[in-house]
Amino acid sequence: MLSPWLVGFVVFTAYPIINSFYWSFTVKRYGSAARWVGLENYQLLFGNDDLVKALQNTAYLALIGLPIRIGVAMLCAALLARPRRGNGIYRLMFYVPAVVPAVASGALFFFLLREGGPVSSLFGLFGAEAPLWFGDPAWAKPALIMVGTWAIGDLMLIFLAGLVDIPRSLYEAAELDGAGRWAKFRHVTLPMISPVTFFALLTGMIGVLQSFDQAFVFSQGVRSGRLTGEPQGSLLTYAMLQLRQFQDGRIGFASAMAWIMFLITLAITIVMITTRRRWVHTANDGLI
């Protein structure tokens, strides 16, 4: 009964993984046999200027964009956790952007923020000059972070579930001790939703390391047959650079990049799981 799934796993998952690991040690191009070169692909990676730029851009999105996204999602969840009329409608409005495909949301914001677009015209009404979101490297990544922060509905619902699950008695006990709003948030809310925060950080970090769709749309796709990550490479993420190697037929080099990213992701995951005991609080702290 398990054979259909097992066959699919072997053919579409296990075999490609093993094959890419082998190809990472070879020079492999379309229509030609793989030629073993050992660690040459990995050595070339460390001297690649585009790789450094892609890692810097990806790190920017992880260290700046992800905390902003989590913070905004947490704030929205806190506002919607309070009982009030129309809460269901508000929750729906906040969640809808999360179901919009990444490419569609990227295209929408590209239309809104492009030079001469609606947002630029709005700035003009007040006599101000709109930023060149897609012409200035200093504004390209903030625009990408803006799109990611707009679609926080899924993350907001996770935080909302965590907030609703906090026992009211903890807040009442804190109030009896004279705790104000900020003290209750710091000493009750944050510790109680720390498992949710950990989940959001872990999955968000993995997602950021694989960033591609919206950066691809913002960089206006392929120019001269290459993924350039315009403007001036400020949107060149690791995943875009890897796809460019596939487009150039450098399958072995792209496979090496995939395994380097796997090791980076694995290392970050291990560090986060190892250190979680220091700040993640659960009901079974002594059992896990």
Residue frames as qw, qx, qy, qz and C-alpha x, y, z in Angstrom:
[[0.000, 0.883, 0.469, 0.000, 0.00, 0.00, 0.00],
 [0.283, -0.831, 0.101, 0.468, 2.93, 2.31, 0.56],
 [0.667, 0.043, 0.485, 0.564, 4.60, 1.44, -2.73],
 [0.341, 0.799, 0.327, 0.371, 3.14, 4.37, -4.79],
 [0.231, -0.969, 0.090, -0.020, 4.52, 6.89, -2.30],
 [0.694, -0.478, 0.404, 0.355, 7.83, 5.01, -1.95],
 [0.653, 0.349, 0.442, 0.506, 8.29, 4.88, -5.73],
 [0.158, 0.921, 0.184, 0.305, 7.50, 8.58, -6.01],
 [0.458, -0.859, 0.193, 0.121, 9.91, 9.42, -3.18],
 [0.736, -0.230, 0.448, 0.454, 12.75, 7.41, -4.72],
 [0.548, 0.493, 0.447, 0.507, 12.23, 8.73, -8.26],
 [0.115, 0.850, 0.218, 0.465, 11.43, 12.37, -7.55],
 [0.397, -0.891, 0.149, -0.162, 13.28, 13.05, -4.27],
 [0.773, -0.477, 0.358, 0.215, 15.97, 10.55, -3.30],
 [0.776, 0.283, 0.329, 0.457, 17.43, 10.05, -6.78],
 [0.274, 0.868, 0.050, 0.412, 17.72, 13.80, -7.58],
 [0.456, -0.857, 0.234, -0.057, 19.40, 14.41, -4.20],
 [0.813, -0.267, 0.409, 0.316, 21.96, 11.65, -4.75],
 [0.659, 0.531, 0.301, 0.438, 22.48, 12.71, -8.36],
 [0.067, 0.956, -0.034, 0.284, 23.06, 16.37, -7.43],
 [0.614, -0.709, 0.328, 0.114, 25.59, 15.32, -4.80],
 [0.796, 0.031, 0.427, 0.429, 27.53, 13.36, -7.43],
 [0.458, 0.741, 0.254, 0.420, 27.24, 16.16, -10.00],
 [0.242, -0.968, 0.068, -0.001, 28.63, 18.68, -7.48],
 [0.585, -0.543, 0.491, 0.350, 32.01, 16.96, -7.91],
 [0.608, 0.238, 0.606, 0.454, 31.86, 16.99, -11.71],
 [0.138, 0.355, -0.248, -0.891, 31.74, 19.29, -14.72],
 [0.310, 0.400, 0.862, 0.036, 28.30, 18.52, -16.11],
 [0.229, 0.312, -0.161, -0.908, 26.59, 20.28, -19.00],
 [0.739, 0.346, 0.298, -0.495, 23.42, 19.59, -20.95],
 [0.841, 0.501, -0.109, -0.171, 23.79, 16.71, -23.42],
 [0.464, 0.578, -0.630, 0.229, 27.27, 15.70, -22.23],
 [0.814, -0.272, -0.487, 0.163, 28.59, 13.17, -19.78],
 [0.440, -0.889, 0.108, -0.075, 29.74, 14.28, -16.35],
 [0.672, 0.434, -0.416, 0.432, 33.52, 14.64, -15.89],
 [0.702, -0.610, -0.281, 0.237, 34.89, 14.14, -12.37],
 [0.323, 0.695, -0.208, 0.608, 36.81, 17.18, -11.05],
 [0.512, -0.193, -0.619, 0.563, 36.73, 16.54, -7.30],
 [0.228, -0.700, -0.445, 0.509, 36.43, 19.67, -5.13],
 [0.313, 0.115, 0.292, 0.897, 37.04, 22.10, -8.00],
 [0.166, -0.665, -0.502, -0.528, 33.44, 23.40, -8.02],
 [0.536, -0.758, -0.333, 0.164, 33.56, 24.10, -4.30],
 [0.546, -0.300, 0.051, 0.781, 36.91, 25.86, -4.64],
 [0.165, 0.362, 0.405, 0.823, 35.52, 28.07, -7.41],
 [0.298, -0.778, -0.526, -0.170, 32.62, 29.05, -5.18],
 [0.516, -0.680, -0.201, 0.481, 34.88, 30.80, -2.67],
 [0.339, -0.261, 0.251, 0.868, 36.39, 33.03, -5.34],
 [0.121, 0.545, 0.665, 0.496, 33.12, 34.04, -6.99],
 [0.013, 0.015, -0.177, 0.984, 32.24, 37.74, -6.62],
 [0.502, -0.272, -0.402, -0.716, 28.59, 37.13, -7.55],
 [0.641, -0.322, -0.691, 0.091, 28.35, 34.54, -4.78],
 [0.306, -0.161, -0.452, 0.822, 29.55, 37.08, -2.20],
 [0.239, -0.086, -0.098, -0.962, 26.97, 39.59, -3.44],
 [0.612, -0.277, -0.588, -0.450, 24.19, 36.98, -3.39],
 [0.568, -0.296, -0.671, 0.374, 25.08, 35.91, 0.16],
 [0.119, -0.073, -0.281, 0.950, 25.13, 39.54, 1.31],
 [0.417, -0.167, -0.281, -0.848, 21.70, 40.19, -0.19],
 [0.669, -0.292, -0.660, -0.175, 20.28, 37.00, 1.30],
 [0.454, -0.215, -0.590, 0.633, 21.78, 37.83, 4.71],
 [0.099, -0.077, 0.062, -0.990, 20.23, 41.33, 4.50],
 [0.590, -0.261, -0.429, -0.633, 16.79, 39.82, 3.96],
 [0.689, -0.262, -0.663, 0.131, 17.34, 37.37, 6.82],
 [0.433, -0.191, -0.474, 0.743, 18.76, 39.77, 9.42],
 [0.100, 0.115, 0.097, -0.984, 16.61, 42.81, 8.63],
 [0.480, -0.087, -0.464, -0.740, 13.57, 41.66, 6.65],
 [0.546, -0.240, -0.802, -0.030, 12.67, 38.61, 8.74],
 [0.223, -0.282, -0.619, 0.699, 12.62, 40.39, 12.15],
 [0.251, 0.102, -0.035, -0.962, 10.48, 43.16, 10.65],
 [0.538, -0.116, -0.640, -0.536, 8.05, 40.61, 9.22],
 [0.484, -0.281, -0.795, 0.234, 7.80, 38.71, 12.51],
 [0.109, -0.209, -0.427, 0.873, 7.42, 41.91, 14.52],
 [0.374, 0.027, -0.207, -0.904, 4.61, 43.25, 12.33],
 [0.572, -0.179, -0.740, -0.305, 2.84, 39.87, 12.36],
 [0.380, -0.267, -0.731, 0.500, 3.06, 39.77, 16.15],
 [0.074, 0.155, 0.211, -0.962, 1.71, 43.32, 16.45],
 [0.488, -0.052, -0.430, -0.758, -1.22, 42.62, 14.13],
 [0.550, -0.226, -0.803, -0.022, -2.02, 39.42, 16.01],
 [0.220, -0.231, -0.603, 0.731, -1.99, 41.31, 19.33],
 [0.271, 0.095, -0.011, -0.958, -4.43, 43.88, 17.95],
 [0.605, -0.050, -0.533, -0.589, -6.77, 41.24, 16.54],
 [0.399, -0.108, -0.874, 0.254, -6.67, 39.09, 19.69],
 [0.127, 0.133, 0.482, -0.857, -8.72, 41.64, 21.58],
 [0.184, 0.533, 0.826, 0.012, -12.49, 41.03, 21.45],
 [0.144, 0.433, 0.007, -0.890, -14.18, 43.66, 19.29],
 [0.666, 0.554, 0.392, -0.309, -16.91, 43.89, 16.70],
 [0.623, 0.751, -0.161, -0.150, -15.89, 42.98, 13.18],
 [0.427, -0.615, 0.644, 0.155, -12.81, 41.01, 14.27],
 [0.759, 0.179, 0.612, 0.132, -13.59, 38.26, 11.75],
 [0.534, 0.827, 0.153, 0.082, -13.60, 40.76, 8.89],
 [0.072, -0.908, 0.410, 0.046, -10.34, 42.34, 10.04],
 [0.625, -0.352, 0.683, 0.139, -8.67, 38.93, 10.29],
 [0.738, 0.463, 0.472, 0.137, -9.83, 38.06, 6.81],
 [0.329, 0.942, -0.058, 0.032, -8.49, 41.35, 5.42],
 [0.258, -0.777, 0.569, 0.069, -5.09, 40.76, 7.01],
 [0.697, -0.144, 0.695, 0.098, -4.97, 37.15, 5.83],
 [0.720, 0.642, 0.229, -0.128, -5.98, 37.62, 2.17],
 [0.272, 0.845, -0.443, -0.129, -2.55, 38.90, 0.99],
 [0.429, -0.450, 0.783, 0.010, -0.98, 35.64, 2.21],
 [0.723, 0.259, 0.640, -0.015, -2.94, 33.59, -0.35],
 [0.492, 0.834, -0.115, -0.219, -1.85, 35.80, -3.26],
 [0.920, 0.156, 0.039, 0.357, 0.90, 33.99, -5.23],
 [0.516, -0.579, 0.104, 0.623, 4.37, 35.42, -4.66],
 [0.377, 0.135, 0.487, 0.776, 4.85, 36.25, -8.33],
 [0.023, -0.747, -0.539, -0.390, 1.48, 38.04, -8.48],
 [0.393, -0.864, -0.199, 0.243, 2.21, 40.11, -5.36],
 [0.521, -0.345, 0.271, 0.732, 5.64, 40.97, -6.74],
 [0.252, 0.385, 0.549, 0.698, 4.12, 42.08, -10.05],
 [0.183, -0.859, -0.462, -0.124, 1.51, 44.14, -8.18],
 [0.443, -0.784, -0.016, 0.434, 4.09, 46.01, -6.12],
 [0.492, -0.054, 0.421, 0.760, 6.30, 46.42, -9.17],
 [0.112, 0.643, 0.533, 0.539, 3.39, 48.20, -10.87],
 [0.325, -0.891, -0.315, 0.024, 2.67, 50.35, -7.80],
 [0.525, -0.725, 0.115, 0.430, 6.26, 51.33, -7.02],
 [0.661, 0.231, 0.349, 0.623, 7.79, 51.66, -10.46],
 [0.166, -0.301, 0.063, 0.937, 8.91, 55.04, -11.72],
 [0.286, -0.017, -0.378, -0.880, 5.84, 56.92, -12.94],
 [0.333, -0.320, -0.882, -0.091, 3.49, 54.48, -11.17],
 [0.394, -0.751, -0.427, -0.315, 0.66, 55.25, -8.74],
 [0.644, -0.604, -0.223, 0.413, 2.92, 55.65, -5.69],
 [0.454, -0.021, 0.144, 0.879, 5.28, 58.00, -7.54],
 [0.063, -0.566, -0.412, -0.711, 2.28, 60.05, -8.67],
 [0.529, -0.748, -0.401, -0.015, 1.05, 60.22, -5.08],
 [0.591, -0.388, -0.075, 0.703, 4.40, 61.58, -3.94],
 [0.273, 0.257, 0.315, 0.872, 4.19, 64.16, -6.73],
 [0.239, -0.760, -0.483, -0.363, 0.87, 65.46, -5.42],
 [0.548, -0.797, -0.152, 0.206, 2.65, 66.55, -2.23],
 [0.233, 0.930, -0.273, 0.084, 5.62, 68.00, -4.09],
 [0.572, -0.570, 0.586, 0.063, 7.95, 65.25, -2.96],
 [0.473, 0.518, -0.657, -0.276, 10.23, 63.06, -5.04],
 [0.956, -0.157, 0.084, -0.233, 9.46, 59.35, -4.86],
 [0.472, -0.525, 0.680, 0.197, 12.32, 56.91, -4.23],
 [0.588, 0.450, -0.560, -0.372, 13.62, 55.00, -7.25],
 [0.823, -0.279, 0.420, -0.263, 12.62, 51.64, -5.83],
 [0.919, 0.169, 0.325, 0.144, 13.88, 49.66, -8.83],
 [0.561, 0.750, -0.100, 0.337, 16.58, 52.04, -10.04],
 [0.076, -0.761, 0.481, -0.428, 18.46, 52.65, -6.80],
 [0.618, 0.062, -0.763, 0.177, 20.26, 49.76, -5.04],
 [0.006, 0.134, -0.613, 0.778, 19.64, 51.43, -1.68],
 [0.566, 0.042, 0.229, -0.791, 15.85, 51.08, -2.14],
 [0.602, 0.150, -0.675, -0.400, 15.58, 47.75, -3.97],
 [0.376, -0.058, -0.889, 0.254, 15.86, 45.45, -0.97],
 [0.189, 0.152, 0.522, -0.817, 13.59, 47.62, 1.24],
 [0.603, 0.156, -0.240, -0.745, 10.95, 47.29, -1.48],
 [0.581, 0.062, -0.803, -0.122, 11.38, 43.52, -1.38],
 [0.146, -0.090, -0.792, 0.585, 11.02, 43.54, 2.40],
 [0.387, 0.115, 0.161, -0.901, 7.88, 45.65, 2.05],
 [0.672, 0.064, -0.518, -0.524, 6.24, 43.00, -0.13],
 [0.493, -0.014, -0.847, 0.201, 7.18, 40.25, 2.33],
 [0.012, 0.106, 0.608, -0.787, 5.78, 42.26, 5.23],
 [0.510, 0.048, -0.147, -0.846, 2.54, 42.90, 3.34],
 [0.785, -0.027, -0.521, -0.333, 1.83, 39.17, 3.10],
 [0.026, 0.325, -0.794, 0.512, 1.98, 38.26, 6.80],
 [0.717, -0.225, -0.082, -0.655, -1.48, 36.73, 7.09],
 [0.862, -0.036, -0.505, 0.000, -0.30, 33.15, 7.61],
 [0.455, 0.149, -0.573, 0.665, 2.25, 34.18, 10.23],
 [0.293, -0.314, 0.207, -0.879, -0.27, 36.47, 11.91],
 [0.817, -0.240, -0.269, -0.450, -2.73, 33.58, 12.34],
 [0.756, 0.007, -0.572, 0.320, -0.03, 31.46, 13.99],
 [0.177, 0.177, -0.458, 0.853, 0.76, 34.23, 16.47],
 [0.524, -0.297, -0.047, -0.797, -2.96, 34.83, 16.99],
 [0.851, -0.202, -0.463, -0.148, -3.45, 31.20, 17.96],
 [0.586, 0.037, -0.551, 0.592, -0.55, 31.45, 20.40],
 [0.073, -0.253, 0.263, -0.928, -1.92, 34.64, 21.98],
 [0.682, -0.297, -0.209, -0.635, -5.43, 33.27, 22.38],
 [0.830, -0.117, -0.542, 0.070, -4.00, 30.18, 24.10],
 [0.250, 0.281, -0.551, 0.745, -2.37, 32.21, 26.92],
 [0.358, -0.559, -0.731, 0.157, -4.35, 31.69, 30.17],
 [0.106, -0.805, -0.145, -0.565, -6.07, 34.85, 31.32],
 [0.721, -0.668, -0.160, 0.097, -5.10, 34.01, 34.92],
 [0.709, -0.037, -0.014, 0.704, -1.45, 34.84, 34.15],
 [0.140, 0.536, 0.135, 0.822, -2.37, 38.40, 33.19],
 [0.523, -0.746, -0.225, -0.344, -4.55, 38.74, 36.28],
 [0.806, -0.434, -0.136, 0.380, -1.70, 37.57, 38.50],
 [0.522, 0.192, 0.052, 0.829, 0.65, 40.06, 36.84],
 [0.130, -0.689, -0.207, -0.682, -1.87, 42.87, 37.39],
 [0.694, -0.687, -0.214, -0.032, -2.09, 41.98, 41.09],
 [0.744, -0.260, -0.013, 0.615, 1.70, 42.37, 41.25],
 [0.043, -0.838, -0.027, 0.543, 1.36, 45.86, 39.78],
 [0.466, -0.036, 0.604, 0.646, 2.52, 45.04, 36.25],
 [0.331, 0.597, -0.001, -0.731, 1.64, 47.54, 33.57],
 [0.810, 0.522, 0.062, -0.260, 0.91, 46.91, 29.90],
 [0.447, 0.697, -0.561, 0.020, 4.57, 46.73, 28.85],
 [0.262, -0.436, 0.812, -0.285, 5.52, 44.54, 31.84],
 [0.787, 0.139, 0.505, -0.328, 2.73, 42.09, 31.04],
 [0.755, 0.618, -0.162, -0.151, 3.84, 41.92, 27.43],
 [0.260, 0.684, -0.666, 0.142, 7.48, 41.38, 28.36],
 [0.194, -0.345, 0.848, -0.354, 7.05, 38.94, 31.25],
 [0.644, 0.180, 0.642, -0.375, 3.89, 37.09, 30.24],
 [0.726, 0.604, 0.066, -0.322, 3.12, 37.40, 26.53],
 [0.376, 0.712, -0.581, -0.118, 6.62, 37.02, 25.07],
 [0.203, -0.349, 0.905, -0.133, 7.60, 33.96, 27.15],
 [0.648, 0.212, 0.639, -0.356, 4.25, 32.25, 26.52],
 [0.741, 0.636, 0.083, -0.199, 4.43, 32.69, 22.74],
 [0.160, -0.704, 0.638, 0.269, 8.16, 31.88, 22.54],
 [0.584, 0.037, 0.791, 0.180, 7.46, 28.45, 20.94],
 [0.522, 0.757, 0.391, -0.020, 5.48, 30.22, 18.22],
 [0.072, 0.933, -0.279, -0.216, 8.27, 32.78, 17.79],
 [0.435, -0.432, 0.746, 0.259, 10.81, 29.98, 17.48],
 [0.613, 0.373, 0.685, 0.124, 8.72, 28.28, 14.81],
 [0.370, 0.910, 0.159, -0.094, 8.34, 31.57, 12.92],
 [0.127, -0.830, 0.480, 0.254, 12.09, 32.26, 13.08],
 [0.530, -0.217, 0.786, 0.232, 13.09, 28.76, 11.98],
 [0.563, 0.513, 0.632, 0.147, 10.68, 28.44, 9.07],
 [0.226, 0.960, 0.060, -0.158, 11.15, 32.09, 8.12],
 [0.262, -0.708, 0.559, 0.342, 14.93, 31.73, 8.02],
 [0.542, 0.044, 0.787, 0.293, 14.69, 28.67, 5.77],
 [0.443, 0.757, 0.480, 0.017, 12.26, 30.53, 3.52],
 [0.044, 0.948, -0.165, -0.269, 14.50, 33.61, 3.28],
 [0.413, -0.469, 0.683, 0.379, 17.52, 31.49, 2.34],
 [0.443, 0.269, 0.791, 0.325, 15.46, 30.22, -0.61],
 [0.236, 0.737, 0.207, -0.599, 14.23, 33.68, -1.67],
 [0.367, 0.025, 0.669, 0.645, 13.64, 33.89, -5.40],
 [0.246, 0.641, 0.702, 0.189, 10.16, 34.71, -6.75],
 [0.009, 0.956, 0.259, -0.136, 9.68, 38.35, -5.86],
 [0.348, -0.655, 0.368, 0.561, 13.36, 39.22, -6.28],
 [0.432, 0.135, 0.719, 0.527, 13.12, 37.74, -9.77],
 [0.185, 0.801, 0.545, 0.165, 10.07, 39.86, -10.60],
 [0.186, -0.929, -0.042, 0.317, 11.61, 43.02, -9.15],
 [0.385, -0.486, 0.509, 0.598, 14.82, 42.58, -11.08],
 [0.566, 0.577, -0.122, -0.576, 12.64, 42.47, -14.23],
 [0.957, 0.175, 0.218, -0.075, 13.50, 38.87, -14.98],
 [0.791, -0.034, 0.354, 0.497, 16.09, 37.86, -17.51],
 [0.218, 0.919, -0.139, -0.298, 18.25, 40.48, -19.20],
 [0.362, 0.676, -0.619, -0.170, 20.45, 39.39, -22.07],
 [0.830, 0.069, -0.547, -0.089, 19.78, 35.79, -21.13],
 [0.468, 0.078, -0.676, 0.563, 21.12, 36.18, -17.58],
 [0.460, -0.776, -0.430, -0.029, 19.58, 36.75, -14.17],
 [0.376, 0.516, -0.232, 0.734, 21.28, 40.00, -13.21],
 [0.456, -0.567, -0.556, 0.402, 19.41, 40.87, -10.00],
 [0.181, 0.458, 0.083, 0.866, 19.07, 44.52, -10.99],
 [0.339, 0.911, -0.172, 0.158, 19.62, 47.22, -9.93],
 [0.196, 0.721, -0.613, 0.257, 23.37, 46.62, -9.73],
 [0.560, 0.076, -0.812, 0.143, 22.95, 43.17, -8.31],
 [0.229, -0.292, 0.510, -0.776, 21.18, 44.42, -5.17],
 [0.804, -0.040, 0.184, -0.564, 18.44, 41.80, -5.62],
 [0.635, 0.346, -0.685, -0.093, 20.68, 38.91, -6.63],
 [0.741, -0.442, 0.369, -0.344, 19.74, 36.25, -4.07],
 [0.329, -0.385, 0.857, 0.099, 21.47, 32.91, -3.67],
 [0.632, 0.328, 0.695, -0.101, 18.62, 31.06, -5.37],
 [0.510, 0.826, 0.025, -0.240, 18.71, 33.44, -8.36],
 [0.028, 0.735, -0.649, -0.193, 22.45, 32.95, -8.75],
 [0.491, -0.120, 0.863, 0.009, 22.01, 29.19, -8.62],
 [0.653, 0.579, 0.462, -0.158, 19.36, 29.31, -11.35],
 [0.316, 0.864, -0.286, -0.267, 21.70, 31.42, -13.46],
 [0.221, -0.487, 0.828, 0.167, 24.31, 28.67, -13.29],
 [0.586, 0.264, 0.764, -0.054, 21.69, 26.18, -14.53],
 [0.512, 0.807, 0.153, -0.250, 20.81, 28.56, -17.37],
 [0.144, 0.800, -0.542, -0.213, 24.47, 28.73, -18.31],
 [0.889, 0.215, -0.391, -0.101, 24.59, 24.93, -18.39],
 [0.194, 0.480, -0.727, 0.451, 26.91, 24.73, -15.36],
 [0.792, -0.377, -0.336, -0.344, 24.94, 21.93, -13.72],
 [0.753, -0.088, -0.487, 0.434, 27.87, 20.70, -11.61],
 [0.193, 0.213, -0.289, 0.913, 28.59, 24.17, -10.25],
 [0.501, -0.384, -0.111, -0.768, 24.90, 24.77, -9.52],
 [0.838, -0.285, -0.461, -0.062, 24.71, 21.43, -7.70],
 [0.548, 0.017, -0.466, 0.694, 27.68, 22.46, -5.55],
 [0.141, -0.312, 0.114, -0.933, 25.83, 25.68, -4.73],
 [0.712, -0.377, -0.337, -0.487, 22.77, 23.66, -3.71],
 [0.806, -0.231, -0.482, 0.255, 24.81, 21.58, -1.28],
 [0.304, 0.159, -0.338, 0.877, 26.54, 24.64, 0.17],
 [0.404, -0.364, -0.041, -0.839, 23.12, 26.17, 0.81],
 [0.815, -0.317, -0.453, -0.172, 21.99, 22.89, 2.38],
 [0.650, -0.079, -0.484, 0.581, 24.97, 22.99, 4.76],
 [0.016, 0.257, -0.183, 0.949, 24.30, 26.65, 5.62],
 [0.618, -0.371, -0.226, -0.655, 20.63, 25.90, 6.30],
 [0.825, -0.230, -0.508, 0.093, 21.54, 22.81, 8.34],
 [0.460, 0.071, -0.442, 0.767, 24.07, 24.75, 10.43],
 [0.225, -0.303, 0.090, -0.922, 21.60, 27.56, 11.19],
 [0.752, -0.330, -0.357, -0.446, 18.89, 25.04, 12.07],
 [0.754, -0.140, -0.544, 0.339, 21.19, 23.12, 14.43],
 [0.230, 0.154, -0.356, 0.893, 22.28, 26.34, 16.16],
 [0.433, -0.326, -0.062, -0.838, 18.68, 27.49, 16.60],
 [0.826, -0.292, -0.422, -0.232, 17.50, 24.13, 17.93],
 [0.662, -0.016, -0.527, 0.533, 20.50, 23.85, 20.24],
 [0.138, 0.103, -0.318, 0.933, 19.99, 27.31, 21.75],
 [0.402, -0.481, -0.456, -0.632, 16.20, 27.15, 21.97],
 [0.606, -0.462, -0.606, 0.228, 16.27, 26.02, 25.62],
 [0.350, -0.116, -0.265, 0.891, 17.71, 29.40, 26.62],
 [0.173, 0.117, 0.039, -0.977, 14.71, 31.42, 25.50],
 [0.541, -0.160, -0.573, -0.595, 11.86, 29.10, 24.46],
 [0.295, -0.129, 0.717, -0.618, 9.51, 28.27, 27.32],
 [0.564, -0.125, -0.659, -0.482, 7.11, 25.33, 27.18],
 [0.745, -0.447, 0.105, -0.484, 4.85, 23.52, 29.60],
 [0.989, -0.123, 0.014, 0.080, 7.18, 20.50, 29.45],
 [0.182, 0.872, -0.439, 0.120, 10.55, 22.21, 29.85],
 [0.453, -0.537, 0.699, -0.133, 11.81, 19.40, 32.01],
 [0.830, 0.136, 0.534, -0.088, 10.76, 16.69, 29.55],
 [0.732, 0.652, 0.135, 0.142, 12.26, 17.92, 26.26]]
